[in-house]
Every structure is written in structure tokens, then in C-alpha cells.
Amino acid sequence: MSEADRPNILVVKLGALGDVVQALGPMAAIRRHHADAHIVLLTSAPFAEFLRASPYFDEVWVDSRPHKLNVAGLLALRARLRGGRFRRVYDLQTSERSSLYFRILGPGRPEWSGIAPGCSHPHANPGRDLMHTVDRQRDQLAMAGISDVPASDLSWVKADTARFKLPETYALLVPGGSAGRPAKRWPVAKYAALATELTAHGVTPVLIGGPDEKGLGETIRAVAPRARDLIGKTDYADIAVLARTAGAAIGNDTGPMHLVAAAGCPSVVLFSAESDPRLCAPRGAEVAVLRRENLQGLGVDEVLRLLFAREGRPQGKARDVKRP
């Protein structure tokens, strides 16, 4: 098939990080189903570089996210979408914003899998909002004719993490999360106590998170100075590669834990009443969820026991990780 004869397919996935990770399986399924197509991803700027490295897309476009009252911006976006001459769109965002993009395309729209009223392949499951993100997207694609959707796979991710000079035996700690929802966070003092216990067991705690969470790392290291603070120093690829050789991971309900879990790291994810793991928990081969109405009451000993249980070893023995 010549380049000119290849059908054009658009995938829409704007964010956030956890949702992007959980959409990797659907993205792989779309790529396999449309093996001869030219597939374009429309995403947000923070995820563009990471997803350009994936094997699923021929192009990655960054969404300028024009406000619904920004007529000039919406017209420019419409012109770009129309210029793509897409045969089908898979809206994996299924939000008010992505449905707006369906509406602005106007007459002659491509086939569209999503929830926009009037689209050709609607996800017409009345219980969709009660489904886990992964299951909901699988159900959506099944209604669009794609029945084989794998789990998220990060084996394609590459990063040179040797620059961090980590020891062979370490555990990842993810103490951050949405600043606007502090109840989703286990107290930083508990993470500091956990880091101290891990160090006593011969495991180096490695802290990861975003640049705006640097204060958490400083607080933890004030109590556990042997912890390694990589907060603000890693990108998404770094986190995925570090997770492959970590003995275990512990973190709040936040985006990086989805990367860690999907990379296959034995993980414990902490949930409060602020979010429901039945709808959004990280998926992975070795993931455990601890949920409390209020994370203030969750003890370090309970977390530590489950953390070592995820490794399949009795408490007191660290995972012997051989770095590549």
C-alpha cells in the first residue's frame, strides 16, 4: 500500500498521566487493528515526547486546548483536524472537551468512537461511569469492532538511569499527589518513618515525584538521610525504567504509581475516601491496594508488612535486584 493510500486514523488522549498509562493497551490494540493506517495521536504537551517514543503512532500532535469561547483557536483546531482527512477517530478521552472537537468538525465528520451525541460508534453502555478506566476503554473499543485489547506495556520505554548511581537494592517511594486534594496523601511523616525502616532492612528508599513536590523529599531526608531524593529529577521514561529494577514501590493514588505498576514493579498503592480504586486503581501484575477512609490512621508497620509481602519474601529480607 502506498503512503497516499493509507487511511488516516486519529486517537485522542489528552491526559492525565494515570489515564495515559491505562490507555496504552487500547493504543496498542488500535495500532494492531489498523496495521496499515497512518495513526495520529492528539495529546497534551506533557505527554507528547513520552508517547512519540511509543510504537503506536506515526505522528503526535499537541493539543493547544483552546477555550470553548476562543473562536479563533477552535477554528484553527477544526482546520487542522479536517486537514488530517481522518477516516476514524478513537476518542479515548471521552470528556466534554473531546466531544466538543467532534461537534466543531461539522458535516462530513469521520467515524467517531466515543460519547459525543450523534457519533457513529458510541460507547452506549449506561454503566460506563461505574467501570474501571481499563475495562471501560476495552468495552468502548469492543463496540467499535476491536475486541482484543492487551494490558498496558512499557517494554518499549528506554532511559539511561545510570546517571542516578543507585545501589542494587532499592524501593521507590512516591509521597506526592494532587496538591488540591491533600486527603489523597499519606502524611509525609509516615513516609519518613517508612524510609527509616527500609534503610534498616538494607533497602535504599528512592523518592520520586514532580518538581513542585521537592519539599516532601527534603522533609523525608531530614529524618532518613540515606534516602535518595530524585524528586523533580526524573521524566516519565526514567520512572518506568527505574521501576523495572526496584524491589518494590509504595505511593499515593497519583500518576507516577501507574507507570511504576505497569512496569511490573511490586507495588502498594494507598487510597483514601477521596478516590475509588474500583474505578481508577493502577493495574499491573503485582499491585496491592490499601484503602482507609482517612490515611492519617494508616500505620507504617501495616504498609511495611504488605510491601515485603508484594516481594514474596518474609519481612526483614530485601529484594536482591541485579541492575542491567
SERO-4910 file (N, C-alpha, C, O; in steps of 0.05 Angstrom, whole numbers):
BEGIN
 pado doro    nc1    nc2    nc3   cac1   cac2   cac3    cc1    cc2    cc3    oc1    oc2    oc3
  Met    A     17    -24      0      0      0      0     18     25      0     36     27     16
  Ser    A     12     43    -18     28     68    -20     20     86      3     -1     83     16
  Glu    A     38    105      9     32    124     31      6    139     26     -9    145     45
  Ala    A      1    146      1    -23    161     -6    -48    145     -1    -69    157      4
  Asp    A    -46    118     -2    -70    101      1    -75     93     30    -96     81     36
  Arg    A    -57     99     47    -60     91     76    -83    108     88    -83    132     85
  Pro    A   -102     95    102   -122    110    116   -110    125    140    -91    115    152
  Asn    A   -121    148    146   -112    163    169   -131    159    192   -156    160    190
  Ile    A   -120    153    215   -135    148    240   -125    167    261   -101    172    263
  Leu    A   -143    178    277   -136    196    299   -144    183    326   -166    172    329
  Val    A   -126    185    345   -131    177    372   -129    202    390   -110    217    387
  Val    A   -149    206    407   -149    229    425   -145    220    453   -162    205    464
  Lys    A   -123    228    465   -118    222    494   -102    246    504    -78    248    499
  Leu    A   -115    263    520   -103    288    529    -89    286    556    -70    301    561
  Gly    A    -98    268    573    -86    266    600   -107    254    618   -129    247    609
  Ala    A   -101    252    644    -76    258    658    -57    234    657    -64    214    643
  Leu    A    -35    235    672    -15    214    669    -26    186    674    -21    168    658
  Gly    A    -40    182    696    -51    155    701    -69    145    679    -68    122    672
  Asp    A    -85    163    669   -103    156    647    -88    150    621    -96    132    606
  Val    A    -66    164    616    -50    159    593    -37    131    595    -38    116    576
  Val    A    -27    124    618    -15     98    622    -36     76    618    -31     56    605
  Gln    A    -60     80    628    -81     60    626    -92     59    598   -107     40    591
  Ala    A    -86     78    581    -95     78    553    -74     65    535    -80     62    511
  Leu    A    -51     57    545    -31     45    528    -40     19    515    -33     13    492
  Gly    A    -55      3    530    -66    -22    519    -85    -17    496    -81    -28    475
  Pro    A   -105      1    500   -122      9    477   -106     20    454   -113     15    431
  Met    A    -86     36    459    -70     47    437    -56     24    421    -55     25    397
  Ala    A    -46      5    435    -33    -18    422    -54    -34    405    -48    -43    383
  Ala    A    -78    -36    416    -99    -51    401   -107    -36    376   -112    -48    355
  Ile    A   -109    -10    378   -116      6    354    -94      4    333   -100      1    309
  Arg    A    -69      5    341    -47      2    323    -48    -25    309    -44    -27    285
  Arg    A    -54    -46    324    -55    -73    312    -79    -76    293    -77    -89    272
  His    A   -101    -64    301   -126    -67    285   -123    -51    259   -134    -59    238
  His    A   -109    -29    260   -104    -12    236    -75    -13    228    -62      7    227
  Ala    A    -65    -37    223    -37    -41    218    -26    -25    195     -3    -17    195
  Asp    A    -43    -21    174    -33     -7    150    -40     23    151    -35     37    131
  Ala    A    -51     33    172    -60     61    173    -38     79    182    -18     71    194
  His    A    -42    105    176    -26    126    187    -40    136    212    -62    149    210
  Ile    A    -29    132    236    -43    137    261    -31    162    274     -7    163    278
  Val    A    -48    181    280    -40    206    293    -52    206    321    -75    198    326
  Leu    A    -36    215    341    -45    219    368    -48    249    373    -30    264    367
  Leu    A    -71    257    385    -75    284    395    -73    283    425    -89    269    438
  Thr    A    -53    296    437    -49    295    465    -40    322    476    -38    341    461
  Ser    A    -36    323    502    -27    348    515      3    349    515     17    328    513
  Ala    A     14    373    518     43    377    516     59    359    535     80    349    527
  Pro    A     51    355    561     68    340    579     73    311    570     92    299    579
  Phe    A     55    300    553     57    272    546     68    267    518     72    244    510
  Ala    A     72    289    502     79    286    474    105    271    470    107    252    455
  Glu    A    126    280    484    153    268    480    152    238    488    163    221    474
  Phe    A    140    233    511    139    205    520    125    187    500    135    165    494
  Leu    A    102    196    489     87    179    471     98    178    443     92    160    427
  Arg    A    114    198    435    127    197    409    147    173    408    152    162    386
  Ala    A    157    165    431    176    142    432    161    116    431    174     95    427
  Ser    A    135    115    433    120     90    433    118     80    404    122     95    385
  Pro    A    111     54    401    109     42    374     81     45    362     74     32    342
  Tyr    A     64     62    374     36     62    367     27     83    347      6     82    335
  Phe    A     44    104    343     36    127    327     56    135    306     80    132    310
  Asp    A     46    144    284     63    155    263     69    185    267     89    196    259
  Glu    A     50    198    280     53    227    287     40    231    314     21    218    322
  Val    A     50    251    328     38    260    353     34    290    351     52    306    347
  Trp    A      9    298    354      1    327    354     -4    336    382    -15    321    399
  Val    A      4    361    388     -1    372    414    -26    390    412    -28    407    395
  Asp    A    -45    384    430    -70    399    431    -65    426    444    -55    427    466
  Ser    A    -73    447    431    -70    474    442    -91    480    463    -90    501    477
  Arg    A   -111    463    465   -133    465    485   -146    493    485   -147    506    506
  Pro    A   -156    501    462   -169    527    462   -194    527    479   -209    508    480
  His    A   -199    550    492   -224    553    508   -248    552    490   -246    559    466
  Lys    A   -270    543    501   -294    540    484   -304    567    473   -320    567    455
  Leu    A   -295    589    486   -303    615    476   -281    628    458   -284    650    448
  Asn    A   -259    613    454   -237    622    437   -243    614    408   -235    593    399
  Val    A   -259    630    394   -268    623    368   -245    619    348   -245    600    333
  Ala    A   -225    637    349   -203    635    331   -187    609    336   -179    595    317
  Gly    A   -183    602    361   -169    577    368   -184    553    359   -172    534    349
  Leu    A   -210    553    363   -226    529    355   -227    527    325   -227    504    314
  Leu    A   -228    549    310   -228    548    281   -201    537    271   -200    521    252
  Ala    A   -179    545    284   -153    534    276   -151    504    281   -141    489    265
  Leu    A   -162    496    304   -162    467    310   -179    452    291   -172    431    281
  Arg    A   -203    463    284   -220    450    265   -206    447    238   -208    426    225
  Ala    A   -192    468    229   -178    466    204   -157    444    204   -153    430    185
  Arg    A   -143    442    227   -123    421    229   -135    393    228   -125    375    215
  Leu    A   -157    390    243   -169    363    244   -181    356    217   -179    333    208
  Arg    A   -194    375    204   -204    370    177   -182    364    158   -185    346    140
  Gly    A   -160    378    160   -137    373    143   -125    346    146   -112    336    127
  Gly    A   -129    333    169   -119    306    173   -133    285    156   -123    263    153
  Arg    A   -157    292    147   -173    273    130   -175    246    143   -169    225    131
  Phe    A   -183    246    168   -184    221    183   -209    205    176   -231    215    172
  Arg    A   -204    179    173   -226    160    167   -241    154    193   -266    151    193
  Arg    A   -227    152    215   -240    146    240   -224    159    263   -200    163    261
  Val    A   -239    167    284   -227    178    308   -235    160    332   -258    153    335
  Tyr    A   -214    154    348   -219    139    373   -215    159    395   -192    166    402
  Asp    A   -237    168    407   -235    187    429   -233    172    455   -253    163    467
  Leu    A   -208    169    465   -203    155    490   -204    174    514   -202    165    537
  Gln    A   -208    200    508   -211    219    530   -239    219    540   -245    221    564
  Thr    A   -258    217    521   -287    217    527   -294    238    548   -306    231    568
  Ser    A   -288    262    542   -294    284    560   -310    305    546   -316    303    522
  Glu    A   -319    325    561   -333    347    548   -316    361    527   -326    369    506
  Arg    A   -290    364    533   -272    376    513   -270    360    488   -273    371    466
  Ser    A   -264    334    490   -260    318    466   -286    316    450   -286    314    426
  Ser    A   -309    316    464   -335    315    450   -340    342    435   -353    342    415
  Leu    A   -329    364    446   -331    389    432   -316    388    406   -326    400    386
  Tyr    A   -294    374    405   -279    371    380   -296    357    359   -295    363    335
  Phe    A   -312    337    367   -330    324    349   -350    344    337   -355    344    313
  Arg    A   -361    361    355   -381    379    346   -370    400    326   -384    407    306
  Ile    A   -346    410    331   -336    432    314   -328    422    287   -325    438    268
  Leu    A   -325    395    283   -318    385    257   -341    389    237   -336    393    213
  Gly    A   -365    389    247   -388    394    229   -394    372    210   -384    350    213
  Pro    A   -410    378    189   -418    358    169   -393    346    156   -372    358    152
  Gly    A   -396    320    149   -374    306    137   -354    295    157   -331    289    149
  Arg    A   -362    294    182   -344    284    203   -335    255    197   -349    241    183
  Pro    A   -311    248    207   -303    219    204   -319    202    223   -334    212    241
  Glu    A   -317    176    220   -327    157    240   -315    165    267   -292    173    269
  Trp    A   -331    161    288   -321    170    315   -330    151    336   -354    145    340
  Ser    A   -310    141    351   -315    123    374   -312    140    399   -290    151    404
  Gly    A   -334    144    414   -333    160    438   -360    163    450   -377    145    448
  Ile    A   -365    185    463   -390    190    476   -404    215    466   -425    223    476
  Ala    A   -393    228    445   -405    252    434   -432    245    422   -434    226    406
  Pro    A   -454    259    429   -480    254    417   -479    255    387   -469    274    375
  Gly    A   -490    234    374   -490    233    345   -467    220    332   -465    217    308
  Cys    A   -447    210    349   -423    198    336   -430    170    325   -450    158    334
  Ser    A   -414    161    306   -421    136    292   -418    111    308   -433     92    304
  His    A   -399    111    327   -393     87    344   -394     95    373   -373     97    386
  Pro    A   -418    101    384   -419    110    412   -413     87    432   -419     64    427
  His    A   -401     95    454   -398     76    476   -424     77    491   -428     92    510
  Ala    A   -443     60    482   -471     62    492   -476     43    515   -496     29    516
  Asn    A   -458     43    534   -461     27    559   -470     46    581   -455     63    589
  Pro    A   -495     43    591   -504     62    611   -489     60    638   -491     78    654
  Gly    A   -474     38    642   -458     35    666   -429     43    663   -413     35    680
  Arg    A   -422     57    642   -394     63    636   -380     78    658   -357     74    663
  Asp    A   -395     96    672   -383    112    693   -378     96    718   -365    106    736
  Leu    A   -387     71    719   -383     54    742   -361     33    736   -357     15    752
  Met    A   -348     35    713   -328     16    705   -300     27    710   -296     51    709
  His    A   -282      9    716   -254     17    718   -245     28    690   -255     19    670
  Thr    A   -227     47    691   -218     60    666   -210     40    645   -217     43    622
  Val    A   -194     20    653   -185      0    633   -208    -16    622   -209    -20    597
  Asp    A   -226    -25    638   -249    -40    629   -268    -23    612   -279    -33    592
  Arg    A   -271      2    619   -288     20    603   -277     24    575   -292     23    556
  Gln    A   -251     27    573   -239     31    546   -240      6    530   -244      7    505
  Arg    A   -237    -17    543   -239    -42    528   -268    -46    517   -272    -54    495
  Asp    A   -287    -38    534   -315    -40    525   -321    -21    503   -335    -28    484
  Gln    A   -310      3    504   -313     23    483   -302     12    457   -315     15    436
  Leu    A   -278      1    457   -266     -8    433   -281    -33    422   -282    -36    397
  Ala    A   -291    -49    440   -307    -72    430   -331    -63    414   -338    -76    394
  Met    A   -344    -42    423   -367    -31    408   -359    -19    382   -375    -14    364
  Ala    A   -333    -13    379   -323     -1    354   -309    -23    337   -297    -16    316
  Gly    A   -311    -48    345   -301    -70    329   -273    -80    336   -262    -96    320
  Ile    A   -262    -71    358   -235    -80    367   -239    -96    393   -244    -84    414
  Ser    A   -236   -122    391   -242   -139    414   -218   -148    430   -221   -156    453
  Asp    A   -194   -146    419   -171   -157    433   -154   -133    442   -139   -121    427
  Val    A   -157   -126    468   -142   -103    479   -123   -113    501   -133   -124    521
  Pro    A    -97   -110    497    -78   -121    517    -76   -102    541    -86    -80    541
  Ala    A    -61   -111    561    -54    -94    583    -33    -74    574    -20    -77    554
  Ser    A    -31    -52    589    -11    -32    583     17    -45    584     23    -60    602
  Asp    A     34    -37    565     60    -49    562     80    -26    560     78     -8    544
  Leu    A    101    -27    578    121     -6    577    148    -17    569    169     -4    574
  Ser    A    149    -40    556    174    -52    548    189    -36    528    213    -39    525
  Trp    A    175    -18    513    188     -1    493    202     23    505    217     36    491
  Val    A    198     29    530    209     53    543    239     49    548    247     29    558
  Lys    A    254     69    540    283     69    544    292     94    558    281    116    553
  Ala    A    311     91    576    322    114    590    349    106    602    352     83    611
  Asp    A    368    124    603    393    119    616    392    128    645    396    152    651
  Thr    A    386    110    663    383    117    691    409    112    706    410    116    731
  Ala    A    431    105    692    456    100    706    466    126    719    482    125    738
  Arg    A    458    149    709    467    174    720    459    178    749    471    194    763
  Phe    A    439    164    758    430    167    785    447    151    805    446    156    829
  Lys    A    463    132    795    482    117    811    469    105    836    478    108    858
  Leu    A    447     91    831    432     78    853    445     52    861    458     39    844
  Pro    A    441     43    886    451     17    894    433     -5    881    412      1    869
  Glu    A    442    -30    883    427    -52    871    400    -57    884    381    -65    871
  Thr    A    398    -52    910    374    -58    924    360    -32    933    371    -17    950
  Tyr    A    338    -26    921    324     -1    928    294     -4    924    284    -22    910
  Ala    A    279     14    937    250     15    935    242     43    928    254     63    937
  Leu    A    222     46    911    212     72    903    190     82    922    173     66    929
  Leu    A    192    107    930    171    119    947    160    143    931    175    160    921
  Val    A    134    145    930    120    166    915    102    181    935     78    174    937
  Pro    A    113    200    949     98    213    971     79    236    962     65    247    979
  Gly    A     79    243    937     64    266    928     36    259    918     25    237    924
  Gly    A     25    276    902     -1    273    891    -13    301    887      0    321    890
  Ser    A    -38    301    879    -52    326    873    -51    345    897    -60    339    919
  Ala    A    -39    369    892    -37    388    914    -64    398    923    -68    407    946
  Gly    A    -83    397    904   -110    407    911   -127    387    926   -149    393    935
  Arg    A   -116    362    930   -131    341    944   -113    328    965   -105    305    962
  Pro    A   -105    343    985    -86    333   1005    -95    308   1019    -78    293   1029
  Ala    A   -121    302   1020   -131    278   1034   -123    253   1019   -125    231   1030
  Lys    A   -113    255    994   -104    232    979    -76    224    987    -66    203    978
  Arg    A    -63    240   1003    -35    235   1010    -32    223   1038    -44    232   1057
  Trp    A    -16    202   1040     -7    191   1066     11    213   1078     27    224   1063
  Pro    A     10    219   1103     26    240   1115     56    236   1109     66    214   1110
  Val    A     70    258   1103     98    257   1096    114    246   1119    135    233   1115
  Ala    A    105    251   1144    120    240   1167    119    209   1167    138    196   1176
  Lys    A     97    198   1157     96    168   1155    115    158   1134    128    137   1137
  Tyr    A    117    173   1111    137    165   1091    165    166   1102    182    149   1096
  Ala    A    171    187   1118    197    189   1130    203    165   1149    225    154   1149
  Ala    A    183    157   1165    186    134   1182    190    109   1166    206     91   1173
  Leu    A    175    106   1144    178     83   1127    206     82   1115    218     61   1113
  Ala    A    215    105   1106    242    106   1094    263     97   1115    282     83   1108
  Thr    A    260    105   1140    278     97   1161    278     66   1164    299     54   1167
  Glu    A    254     55   1164    251     26   1167    264     11   1144    277     -9   1147
  Leu    A    259     21   1120    271      8   1096    301      8   1097    314    -12   1091
  Thr    A    312     30   1105    341     32   1108    351     12   1128    372      0   1123
  Ala    A    337      8   1150    345    -11   1170    344    -40   1159    359    -57   1169
  His    A    328    -45   1139    326    -71   1126    345    -74   1103    344    -94   1088
  Gly    A    362    -55   1098    382    -57   1077    371    -48   1050    383    -54   1029
  Val    A    349    -34   1050    337    -24   1025    339      6   1023    331     20   1042
  Thr    A    350     16   1002    352     45    999    326     57    988    317     50    967
  Pro    A    313     75   1003    289     89    993    297    109    972    315    125    975
  Val    A    283    108    949    288    127    927    262    143    923    241    131    917
  Leu    A    263    169    927    239    186    926    236    197    898    255    208    886
  Ile    A    212    195    887    206    206    861    180    223    862    163    218    879
  Gly    A    179    242    844    156    260    843    161    284    826    183    286    814
  Gly    A    142    302    824    145    325    807    161    348    820    165    347    845
  Pro    A    170    368    804    186    390    815    172    405    838    186    416    855
  Asp    A    146    407    837    132    422    858    129    406    884    117    416    903
  Glu    A    140    382    885    139    366    909    166    363    923    170    346    940
  Lys    A    185    380    915    212    378    926    213    381    957    229    368    970
  Gly    A    194    396    968    193    399    997    189    373   1011    198    369   1034
  Leu    A    174    355    998    169    328   1010    195    313   1013    200    300   1034
  Gly    A    211    314    992    237    300    993    255    311   1015    269    296   1029
  Glu    A    255    337   1018    272    350   1039    263    341   1066    279    336   1084
  Thr    A    237    340   1070    226    332   1096    233    303   1103    241    297   1125
  Ile    A    231    285   1083    237    257   1088    266    253   1093    274    238   1111
  Arg    A    283    267   1078    312    263   1082    322    275   1108    343    267   1118
  Ala    A    308    294   1119    315    305   1145    313    283   1167    328    284   1187
  Val    A    295    264   1163    292    242   1182    307    217   1173    318    203   1190
  Ala    A    308    212   1147    321    189   1135    342    198   1115    337    196   1091
  Pro    A    365    207   1125    385    219   1107    397    200   1086    409    209   1067
  Arg    A    394    174   1090    404    155   1070    385    150   1047    392    136   1028
  Ala    A    362    162   1048    344    161   1025    355    177   1002    369    197   1006
  Arg    A    350    169    977    359    183    954    335    199    943    314    189    938
  Asp    A    340    225    940    318    243    932    321    250    902    338    265    894
  Leu    A    303    237    886    302    243    857    278    259    849    271    261    826
  Ile    A    265    271    869    241    287    863    248    311    846    266    326    852
  Gly    A    234    313    823    239    334    804    262    328    785    269    345    769
  Lys    A    274    305    787    298    298    771    292    276    750    310    269    735
  Thr    A    268    266    750    262    244    731    240    252    712    222    267    719
  Asp    A    241    240    688    218    243    670    203    217    670    209    198    685
  Tyr    A    182    215    653    165    191    654    181    166    646    177    145    658
  Ala    A    198    168    627    214    145    618    233    136    641    235    112    646
  Asp    A    246    155    654    263    148    677    248    132    698    258    111    707
  Ile    A    224    141    704    208    127    725    202     99    717    204     80    733
  Ala    A    194     95    692    187     68    683    211     50    684    209     26    692
  Val    A    235     60    676    259     43    676    268     38    704    277     15    711
  Leu    A    267     58    722    274     53    750    256     32    763    265     16    779
  Ala    A    231     32    755    212     13    766    218    -16    759    212    -34    774
  Arg    A    230    -20    736    236    -47    727    255    -61    746    254    -86    750
  Thr    A    273    -47    759    293    -59    776    290    -52    805    307    -59    822
  Ala    A    269    -38    812    263    -32    840    253    -57    854    238    -73    842
  Gly    A    260    -61    879    250    -84    894    220    -82    900    206   -102    900
  Ala    A    210    -57    903    182    -52    909    177    -22    907    196     -7    904
  Ala    A    152    -15    908    144     13    908    120     18    926    103      1    929
  Ile    A    120     41    938     97     50    955     91     78    948    109     95    946
  Gly    A     65     84    944     58    111    936     28    116    939     12     98    942
  Asn    A     22    142    937     -6    150    938    -20    145    911     -7    137    892
  Asp    A    -46    150    910    -61    149    886    -53    173    868    -66    193    869
  Thr    A    -32    169    852    -22    191    836     -9    179    811     -3    155    810
  Gly    A     -6    196    790      2    186    764     27    169    763     26    148    750
  Pro    A     49    177    775     73    160    774     69    131    783     83    114    773
  Met    A     51    126    801     46     99    810     34     82    788     38     58    788
  His    A     20     94    769     11     79    746     34     70    728     34     48    719
  Leu    A     53     88    724     77     80    710     92     57    724    100     38    711
  Val    A     96     60    750    110     41    765     97     13    764    110     -7    760
  Ala    A     70     13    768     55    -12    768     56    -25    740     60    -49    738
  Ala    A     52     -9    719     51    -20    692     79    -31    684     80    -48    666
  Ala    A    100    -21    696    127    -31    690    132    -58    704    153    -70    698
  Gly    A    114    -67    721    117    -93    733    129    -93    761    134   -114    772
  Cys    A    133    -69    772    144    -68    799    124    -76    820    101    -68    819
  Pro    A    131    -93    840    113    -99    862    106    -74    876    123    -60    887
  Ser    A     80    -67    876     71    -40    885     49    -42    906     32    -59    905
  Val    A     50    -23    924     29    -18    943     19     11    939     34     30    941
  Val    A     -7     13    933    -18     40    927    -38     47    948    -56     30    955
  Leu    A    -36     71    959    -52     79    982    -76     96    972    -72    116    958
  Phe    A    -99     89    981   -124    104    974   -138    113    999   -139     99   1019
  Ser    A   -150    137    997   -167    147   1018   -196    147   1007   -201    137    986
  Ala    A   -214    159   1023   -241    162   1013   -244    181    990   -265    183    978
  Glu    A   -222    195    984   -223    215    962   -225    202    934   -233    216    915
  Ser    A   -217    177    931   -219    164    905   -225    134    909   -220    123    930
  Asp    A   -236    122    888   -245     95    889   -227     77    873   -227     79    848
  Pro    A   -212     58    885   -195     41    870   -210     23    850   -198     13    831
  Arg    A   -236     18    855   -251      2    836   -253     15    809   -259      2    789
  Leu    A   -249     42    808   -252     57    784   -226     65    772   -224     69    747
  Cys    A   -205     68    788   -181     80    778   -155     69    789   -134     81    784
  Ala    A   -155     47    803   -130     37    814   -110     29    792   -118     20    771
  Pro    A    -84     33    797    -64     24    778    -67     -6    773    -73    -21    791
  Arg    A    -63    -14    748    -64    -42    741    -35    -51    735    -19    -37    724
  Gly    A    -29    -75    743     -3    -87    739     -3   -115    750    -22   -124    763
  Ala    A     18   -130    744     20   -158    752     22   -161    782     14   -181    793
  Glu    A     34   -141    796     39   -144    825     31   -118    839     48   -104    850
  Val    A      5   -113    839     -5    -88    852    -24    -96    875    -42   -112    872
  Ala    A    -19    -83    898    -38    -85    921    -48    -58    928    -33    -38    926
  Val    A    -72    -56    938    -85    -31    945    -90    -32    975   -102    -51    985
  Leu    A    -83    -10    989    -90     -6   1017   -108     18   1018   -101     40   1009
  Arg    A   -133     15   1028   -151     38   1028   -161     42   1057   -169     24   1071
  Arg    A   -161     67   1065   -172     76   1090   -188    101   1085   -182    117   1068
  Glu    A   -209    105   1100   -225    129   1098   -207    154   1101   -209    173   1087
  Asn    A   -189    152   1121   -171    174   1127   -143    162   1128   -137    145   1146
  Leu    A   -125    170   1111    -98    158   1110    -81    166   1135    -60    154   1139
  Gln    A    -90    186   1150    -76    193   1174    -73    169   1193    -54    167   1208
  Gly    A    -93    152   1193    -93    129   1212    -79    104   1202    -78     85   1217
  Leu    A    -68    105   1178    -54     81   1167    -26     80   1179    -11     99   1176
  Gly    A    -20     57   1191      6     55   1205     28     46   1187     24     33   1166
  Val    A     53     53   1194     76     46   1179     81     16   1179     88      5   1159
  Asp    A     76      3   1201     80    -26   1203     63    -41   1183     72    -60   1171
  Glu    A     38    -33   1181     19    -46   1162     29    -43   1133     28    -62   1118
  Val    A     38    -19   1127     48    -15   1100     73    -31   1095     76    -42   1073
  Leu    A     91    -31   1114    116    -46   1111    111    -76   1107    124    -88   1091
  Arg    A     93    -87   1123     87   -116   1120     77   -122   1092     85   -141   1080
  Leu    A     58   -106   1082     48   -111   1055     68   -106   1034     69   -120   1013
  Leu    A     86    -87   1038    107    -81   1019    125   -105   1015    132   -112    993
  Phe    A    133   -117   1038    150   -141   1035    135   -164   1025    146   -182   1011
  Ala    A    109   -166   1031     93   -188   1021     91   -187    990     90   -207    977
  Arg    A     91   -162    979     90   -160    950    115   -171    937    114   -179    914
  Glu    A    137   -171    952    162   -182    941    163   -212    944    180   -225    932
  Gly    A    144   -224    959    144   -253    962    165   -263    981    173   -286    979
  Arg    A    174   -246   1000    194   -254   1019    185   -247   1047    169   -229   1051
  Pro    A    195   -261   1067    187   -254   1095    199   -226   1102    219   -218   1090
  Gln    A    186   -213   1120    195   -187   1129    223   -189   1139    231   -207   1154
  Gly    A    239   -169   1131    267   -168   1140    287   -176   1119    311   -172   1122
  Lys    A    277   -186   1096    295   -193   1074    289   -175   1050    267   -174   1040
  Ala    A    310   -160   1042    306   -142   1019    309   -157    993    321   -179    991
  Arg    A    297   -146    973    298   -158    946    326   -154    935    337   -132    936
  Asp    A    338   -176    925    365   -174    913    361   -169    883    356   -187    867
  Val    A    364   -143    876    359   -135    848    385   -133    833    403   -118    843
  Lys    A    387   -145    811    411   -143    794    405   -123    772    389   -128    754
  Arg    A    419   -100    774    414    -80    754    427    -87    727    448   -100    727
  Pro    A    414    -79    705    425    -86    679    451    -71    673    463    -74    652
***
